[in-house]
């Protein structure tokens, strides 16, 4: 009888331990896995861009209902919408005004999505600027005395934005801070008409030492005489010195406009500053 009672006591003493071990067991957390389906068609995206194109996100569950999306470039924005009836992300791609295609990677719900975009179409109309490619000289680029100008020099350079050994560029050196050293050209245009204008720019020093200038001024007279009626001035700072970078802008001429004055300049902020211009254009 004592042995039986001892056995019962031993069994009873083990029961809480077994029970405690059972309560300590746990199941692994659910792993979230998503897949993406863009609905804007076959890549690449057209040069005209994309406005809030949907990317369907599959794999969302009650435990996997939160996710984020990211873009590392300024020409693509992405918006997360995990609470939509069909969880999605919305992608907006800016128009590509450059003559080269571009691509980037987005991250949506932890999944990488490759995005590519077509290059801007070739210009259908020739540039209205005379000698904007500076093949052998800087003819047609001068200055009008009524306007103030900085101190510097303009010369032809063998450096060509497209690497051509048979062409060159306009080199402008601003010799001191203050008013930029500039060159200009009067270009006849049509009234109330959209135009694109721009240039390829190269600087000899970093942005702390200076910047390039591209500007247009609208006139009522075809020879750019009188007082300008409108203006657009852009300070251009290429990302790296010694590397050509293309800049492009758009404008619409006013109803009285007959010509625009295209101005290029080099602006020193410290000491002298060199700027090269090539492929300067104005086109409808």
C-alpha positions as CSV (number, residue, x, y, z in Angstrom):
1,X,0.0,0.0,0.0
2,X,2.9,2.4,0.7
3,X,4.4,1.6,-2.7
4,X,1.1,2.4,-4.5
5,X,0.8,5.8,-2.7
6,X,4.4,6.6,-3.5
7,X,3.8,5.9,-7.2
8,X,0.7,8.2,-7.2
9,X,2.7,10.9,-5.6
10,X,5.5,10.6,-8.1
11,X,3.0,10.7,-11.0
12,X,1.3,13.7,-9.5
13,X,4.6,15.5,-9.1
14,X,5.4,15.1,-12.8
15,X,2.0,16.3,-14.1
16,X,2.6,20.1,-13.6
17,X,6.0,19.8,-15.3
18,X,4.5,18.2,-18.4
19,X,1.7,20.7,-18.5
20,X,4.2,23.6,-18.2
21,X,6.2,22.3,-21.1
22,X,3.1,22.0,-23.2
23,X,2.2,25.7,-22.5
24,X,5.7,26.8,-23.5
25,X,5.3,25.4,-27.1
26,X,4.6,28.1,-29.8
27,X,4.1,28.1,-33.6
28,X,6.3,30.1,-36.0
29,X,5.0,33.4,-37.2
30,X,3.5,33.6,-40.7
31,X,6.0,34.6,-43.3
32,X,4.6,37.4,-45.7
33,X,5.1,36.8,-49.4
34,X,3.9,39.1,-52.1
35,X,3.8,39.2,-55.9
36,X,3.3,42.2,-58.2
37,X,1.3,42.6,-61.4
38,X,1.7,46.0,-63.2
39,X,-1.4,46.8,-65.3
40,X,0.0,49.4,-67.6
41,X,1.0,46.9,-70.3
42,X,4.3,45.8,-71.9
43,X,7.4,47.8,-70.9
44,X,8.9,50.2,-71.6
45,X,6.6,53.1,-70.5
46,X,6.2,55.7,-73.3
47,X,8.2,58.9,-73.2
48,X,5.0,60.8,-72.5
49,X,5.0,59.3,-69.0
50,X,2.4,57.5,-66.8
51,X,-0.2,58.9,-64.4
52,X,-1.0,56.7,-61.4
53,X,-0.5,53.4,-63.1
54,X,-1.7,50.5,-60.8
55,X,0.5,47.7,-59.6
56,X,-1.7,44.9,-58.1
57,X,-0.2,43.4,-54.9
58,X,-1.1,39.8,-54.3
59,X,-0.4,37.7,-51.1
60,X,-1.9,40.1,-48.5
61,X,-3.5,38.3,-45.5
62,X,-4.8,39.4,-42.1
63,X,-1.3,39.0,-40.7
64,X,0.4,40.5,-43.7
65,X,-1.6,43.6,-44.3
66,X,1.0,46.3,-44.0
67,X,3.7,47.1,-46.6
68,X,5.5,50.1,-48.0
69,X,6.7,51.2,-51.4
70,X,9.8,53.3,-52.4
71,X,11.3,55.1,-55.4
72,X,15.0,56.3,-55.4
73,X,14.6,58.6,-58.4
74,X,12.8,61.9,-58.7
75,X,11.1,61.1,-62.0
76,X,9.1,58.2,-60.5
77,X,6.8,58.5,-57.5
78,X,4.9,55.5,-56.0
79,X,2.0,55.6,-53.6
80,X,1.1,52.6,-51.3
81,X,-2.6,51.6,-51.0
82,X,-2.7,48.4,-49.0
83,X,-6.3,49.1,-47.8
84,X,-7.9,49.2,-51.2
85,X,-10.4,46.5,-52.1
86,X,-7.6,45.1,-54.3
87,X,-4.3,46.1,-52.6
88,X,-2.3,48.1,-55.0
89,X,0.5,50.7,-55.5
90,X,0.1,53.6,-57.9
91,X,3.1,54.6,-60.0
92,X,3.5,58.0,-61.7
93,X,6.3,58.5,-64.2
94,X,7.3,61.9,-65.4
95,X,7.6,62.6,-69.2
96,X,11.1,61.9,-70.5
97,X,12.4,65.0,-72.4
98,X,15.9,63.5,-72.9
99,X,16.9,61.6,-76.1
100,X,18.0,58.5,-74.2
101,X,15.9,55.8,-72.5
102,X,16.1,55.5,-68.7
103,X,15.4,52.8,-66.1
104,X,15.1,52.3,-62.4
105,X,14.0,49.8,-59.7
106,X,11.1,50.3,-57.4
107,X,10.5,48.4,-54.1
108,X,6.8,47.5,-53.5
109,X,5.9,45.3,-50.6
110,X,9.5,44.2,-50.4
111,X,9.5,43.1,-54.0
112,X,11.7,44.8,-56.6
113,X,9.9,46.0,-59.8
114,X,12.0,47.1,-62.8
115,X,10.7,50.1,-64.6
116,X,12.0,51.5,-67.9
117,X,10.9,54.4,-70.1
118,X,11.4,55.2,-73.8
119,X,13.6,58.1,-74.9
120,X,12.0,61.4,-76.1
121,X,11.3,61.2,-79.8
122,X,13.8,62.9,-82.1
123,X,13.0,66.5,-82.9
124,X,10.8,66.7,-85.9
125,X,11.6,70.3,-86.6
126,X,15.2,71.7,-87.1
127,X,16.4,74.1,-84.5
128,X,15.8,77.8,-85.1
129,X,19.1,78.7,-83.5
130,X,21.9,79.6,-85.9
131,X,25.2,77.7,-85.2
132,X,23.9,76.1,-82.0
133,X,26.3,73.1,-82.6
134,X,29.4,75.2,-82.9
135,X,31.0,72.9,-85.5
136,X,33.9,75.2,-86.4
137,X,33.3,78.6,-84.8
138,X,31.1,80.7,-82.5
139,X,29.6,82.9,-85.2
140,X,26.1,84.4,-84.6
141,X,26.8,84.5,-80.8
142,X,27.6,88.1,-79.7
143,X,26.4,90.8,-77.4
144,X,24.3,93.9,-77.7
145,X,25.8,97.0,-76.1
146,X,22.6,98.3,-74.3
147,X,22.8,95.3,-72.0
148,X,25.2,95.0,-69.2
149,X,27.6,92.1,-69.2
150,X,30.2,90.6,-66.9
151,X,34.0,90.4,-67.6
152,X,35.2,87.3,-69.4
153,X,36.0,85.7,-72.7
154,X,34.2,83.6,-75.3
155,X,36.0,81.2,-77.6
156,X,35.6,78.1,-79.7
157,X,36.6,74.8,-78.1
158,X,37.4,71.5,-79.6
159,X,35.4,69.8,-76.8
160,X,32.2,68.4,-78.4
161,X,29.2,67.2,-76.3
162,X,28.8,64.2,-78.6
163,X,32.5,63.4,-78.8
164,X,32.8,64.4,-82.5
165,X,36.4,65.1,-83.6
166,X,35.0,67.4,-86.4
167,X,32.9,69.6,-84.1
168,X,33.3,71.7,-81.0
169,X,31.5,73.9,-78.5
170,X,31.3,77.4,-77.1
171,X,33.7,78.0,-74.1
172,X,32.8,80.9,-71.9
173,X,35.0,82.0,-69.0
174,X,33.7,84.4,-66.3
175,X,36.6,86.1,-64.7
176,X,35.1,87.3,-61.5
177,X,32.0,87.0,-59.2
178,X,29.1,89.4,-59.8
179,X,27.4,89.8,-63.2
180,X,27.7,86.7,-65.4
181,X,29.6,86.8,-68.7
182,X,27.1,86.2,-71.5
183,X,26.5,85.7,-75.2
184,X,23.1,86.0,-77.0
185,X,21.3,85.4,-80.3
186,X,17.9,86.8,-81.5
187,X,15.6,84.0,-82.9
188,X,12.4,84.8,-84.8
189,X,9.4,82.8,-83.6
190,X,5.7,82.6,-84.1
191,X,3.2,84.1,-81.6
192,X,1.1,81.9,-79.3
193,X,3.2,78.8,-80.1
194,X,4.7,76.1,-77.8
195,X,8.5,75.8,-78.1
196,X,11.2,73.6,-76.6
197,X,14.7,75.1,-75.9
198,X,17.8,73.9,-74.2
199,X,21.5,73.0,-74.4
200,X,24.2,70.6,-73.4
201,X,26.4,72.1,-70.7
202,X,29.8,71.2,-69.2
203,X,31.5,73.0,-66.4
204,X,35.2,73.1,-65.4
205,X,34.6,73.3,-61.6
206,X,32.1,72.1,-59.1
207,X,28.9,73.9,-58.3
208,X,30.4,75.8,-55.3
209,X,32.5,77.8,-57.8
210,X,29.8,78.8,-60.2
211,X,27.0,77.8,-62.6
212,X,25.8,78.1,-66.2
213,X,22.9,80.3,-67.3
214,X,20.3,79.7,-70.0
215,X,17.6,82.3,-70.5
216,X,15.1,83.5,-73.1
217,X,13.5,87.0,-73.4
218,X,10.4,87.6,-75.5
219,X,10.1,90.7,-77.8
220,X,7.4,92.3,-80.0
221,X,9.9,93.0,-82.8
222,X,11.5,90.4,-85.0
223,X,14.9,91.9,-84.4
224,X,14.6,91.8,-80.6
225,X,14.5,95.6,-80.4
226,X,12.6,97.5,-77.8
227,X,11.7,96.2,-74.3
228,X,11.2,92.5,-73.6
229,X,7.7,91.4,-72.6
230,X,8.5,88.1,-70.8
231,X,11.5,86.2,-69.6
232,X,12.6,82.8,-68.3
233,X,16.0,82.4,-66.6
234,X,17.5,79.1,-65.5
235,X,20.6,78.6,-63.4
236,X,22.1,75.3,-64.6
237,X,24.3,73.2,-62.3
238,X,25.5,70.0,-63.9
239,X,25.9,67.1,-61.4
240,X,29.6,66.6,-62.0
241,X,32.3,68.9,-63.5
242,X,33.9,67.8,-66.7
243,X,30.7,65.8,-67.7
244,X,28.2,67.0,-70.3
245,X,24.6,67.2,-69.1
246,X,21.6,68.1,-71.2
247,X,19.0,70.6,-70.1
248,X,15.6,71.1,-71.8
249,X,12.7,73.4,-71.1
250,X,9.4,74.4,-72.7
251,X,7.6,77.7,-73.2
252,X,4.6,79.2,-75.0
253,X,5.1,82.5,-76.8
254,X,2.7,85.3,-76.1
255,X,0.2,86.8,-78.6
256,X,2.5,89.8,-79.4
257,X,5.8,87.8,-79.5
258,X,7.8,87.9,-82.8
259,X,11.2,86.9,-81.5
260,X,13.0,85.6,-78.5
261,X,16.5,86.5,-77.3
262,X,18.4,83.3,-76.3
263,X,21.1,84.0,-73.7
264,X,23.8,81.7,-72.5
265,X,26.2,82.6,-69.7
266,X,28.9,81.6,-67.2
267,X,28.6,82.8,-63.6
268,X,31.5,82.7,-61.3
269,X,30.9,82.6,-57.5
270,X,34.6,82.2,-56.6
271,X,37.5,83.3,-58.8
272,X,37.1,82.4,-62.5
273,X,34.6,79.8,-63.9
274,X,34.5,78.0,-67.2
275,X,31.4,76.8,-68.9
276,X,31.0,75.0,-72.3
277,X,27.8,75.1,-74.3
278,X,26.8,72.8,-77.2
279,X,23.7,71.8,-79.1
280,X,21.8,74.9,-78.1
281,X,18.4,74.7,-79.7
282,X,14.9,76.3,-80.0
283,X,12.3,74.2,-81.8
284,X,8.5,74.2,-82.1
